[in-house]
Amino acid sequence: MRAPRNLLIGGAWVEPDHGHYDVVDPADETVVGQAPEASRQQVHDAARAARDAFEAWSRTPPRERAALLDRAADLMERDSEANTELARAETGATTGTARGMQVAVGVARFRRYARGAVEPAEEGLVPQVNEAGPMGRAGVVGALAARRPVGVVTCVTSYNNPWANPAGKVAPALAMGNTVVVKPAPQDPLSVYRMADALQEAGAPPGVVNVVSGVRVEVGEAAVDSADVDMVSFTGSTAVGQRIGEVCGRSVKRQLMELGGKGAAIVFGDADLDAAVAGIGTTYAFYSGQICTAPTRVLVHRSVHDEFVAKLTAYIGRLKVGDPRAPGTVVGPVISAAHRERVESYIDLGRKEGARIVAGGERPAFDKGFYVAPTLLTDCTNDMRVVREEIFGPVVTVVPYDGDEDEAVALANDSDYGLIDYVWSGDVARAFRVARRLRAGGVGVNTVARNMEAPFGGFKRSGVGRDVGSYALHAYSELQSIVWPG
């Protein structure tokens, strides 16, 4: 077991007021290490340290900020194997996923925002000719639109990817000249502390990066309600996001929220079914379905319904479930015993609602670990809770439809969520036509791949704001205008 970690506050590693708690490997239920449990006062101390560091860091030349992010990326890469093993142990992800989709993506995001730190932050606007009037004589007025750092940003991160998700918040926030308080998910915070180690070794000034953790609700509440915090960036459930939004609203804090998803995947009768099955099958493969972008709500035309279900059932049958360290494992455990029970309760609910379980549905026979069998529910209707609510596990529902694209669009848009939807069709013109009608922040046309420069975020209850690429730099900045007489 690894040595217990301490909180990072103002450049110092601080003993937590409430001791430590165990971080458990979801694959075998062993203790990975011990994370610190902060007090409310310590969280506020971290925010104050970030406030004290903001003035100097915001005025640090962009190239120096870029160099720091690049050095941190070098150090994360240097320790890639140890970081991969920690990520795998904390999350239950397969070794390949931990290495390629977690640690490597975290490194890549630090490098991307090292470049982002030196992107132009000011844009000259077209001069305006003003006629004489109450405001003064006639003249030409120049203008400049400039992005400025927001201030202190609290980054509340998700458990499904403790490298890529924090990196996608911390790196662009620092690149823009903000200081940060990071509150990692309680299930797997140790990776975030390793990221903080790299930033400290890279030379981050005291207070620029602070990390506080804990399982108690008050830790997260303090990270949001501190008077020293100017912005909250959150990834997690819609329910928690709503509570954060209420607190932020009291003092008009800026918000960036990536919340829940229930991605619709429209499969038209002319679709390449093998491609659609392979894409939708990633729901099971990545993080055991614990991914908000997963296409978990399949709307398939009746003409190809049975063939599609047969192909997806066969695909699921080839997915090896088990120890994420073992070669060939595709689906590891979910994050905790409590989450396994939640996912299983939804599978049972689907059965009660009249859905038919054609794959999975039973707990895998392992002595240890929080495993859920990849499950496929058919004979579903769009009013079922298993179709409407985010399960966040290896469960896909199939809803058949009989009509044209209007019916498919109506079914897809009949949801509280709108993060990422998908369209599979052999008619690309129709696929793009349908994509433009979907109420979702992103749409994949015949693919589940993402372009990491494209804006990411959700419509409706799936979030507020956009990040990724240069859009993240915009998200972590305020827009200021400067005008002058020409």
Buried (B, 14 or more C-beta within 10 A) or exposed (E): EBEBBBBBBBBEBBEBBBEBBEBBBBBBBEEBBBBBBBBBEBBBBBBBBBBBBBEEBBEBEBEEBBBBBBBBBBBBBEBBEEBBBBBBBBBBBBBBBBBEBBBBBBBBBBBBBBEBBBBEBEEEEEBEEBEEEEEEEEBEBBBEEBBBBBBBBBBBBBBBBBBBBBBBBBBBBBBBBBBBBBBBBBBBBBBBBBBBBBBBBBEBEBBBBBBBBBBBEBBBBBBBBBEBBBBBBBBBBBEBBEBBBEBBEEEEBBBBBBBBBBBBBBBBEBBBBEEBBBBBBBBBBBBBBBBBBBBBBBBBBEEBBEEBBEBBBEBBEEBEBBBBBEEEBBBBBBBBBEBBEBBBEBBEBBBEBEBBBBBBBEEBEBEEBBBBBBBBBBBBEBEBEBBBBBBBBBBBBBBBBEEEBEEBBBBBBEBEBBBBBBBBBEEEEBBEBBBEBBBBBBBBEBEBEEEEEEBBBBBBBBBBBBBBBBBBBBBBBBEEEEEEEE
